[in-house]
């Protein structure tokens, strides 16, 4: 089998912890110049944006020199540039470093902070923030948590080692356990293992269960519950330990909802809620990646980490339910 030639390294430094965009010109096409191709490719950027990038010398080749807008189209050519990003509302909660050595960084991520750049969340992500705060531009994510889920995330320091750590998650060699707060049903027998087939369609916010061979397996255990005769609106809440055996999108949220125990604060299950304004940090999803354990594939060390965060709806339900309109809260 013929090996693919890796792309050349970026000639542009990161900006605010974000890599420059790399574009490889397609092998076939009717474009006459590089500018013509990028204008079509980046049509959503707005009128005059691409023209302005070329005028400013912001589009560069592998040698770091600006590419003229009238440079002839060359199939396979690589060019780099930085996107002009809209301002993002800062996520006002700390990102705690749990462990760091020359190979990995483990952090305890707050709710509302995306793991890696995606969509409208780019600079306000755990990866970009860590690159800036730690001064490690080579940092990469070995896996990711949903933006709304808090807890432990593993990052790698050296790009050449990232594949080894990602392989741990792919091959299910990482022990992960979560905690959640959800309704309590005394008639539901727990612990139990839930198996189903989950599909997540592109462009559809919520995943769903369908008939067929199971591809998602989760262990659900009850840690504790509020007594039925207890005071206050939290008297029928349960605290759960969730252990995923597979890694389908929204797996734990889907399985808890299927049991009739939708996780508190979930905007997708059982029903998709209207989007909230940027900067609304009220009522975070009560799901926490509590435990992360694995054998380091590079050093052979046994690692076991535990999040120190608490789930607000369990610790103080009324506070969680009554966050101020400004979205303030503890993380």
Secondary structure, 3 states (H helix, E strand, C coil): CCCCCCCCCCCCCCECCECCEEEECCCCCCCCEHHHHHHHHCHHHCCCHHHHHHHCCCCECCCCCECCCCCECCCCCEEEECCCCCCCCCCCCCCEEEEECCCEEEEEECCCCECCCECCECCCEHHHHHHHHHCCCCCEECCCCCCCCEEEEEEECCHHHHHHHHHHHHCCCCEEEEEEEEECCCCCCCCEEEEEEEECCCCCCCCEEECCCCCEEEEEEEEEECCCCCCCCCCCEEEEEEEECCCCCCHHHHHHHHCCCCECCCCCCCCCCCCCCCCCCCCCCCEEEEEEEEECCCCCCEEEEECCCCCHHHHCHHHHHCCCCCCCCCC
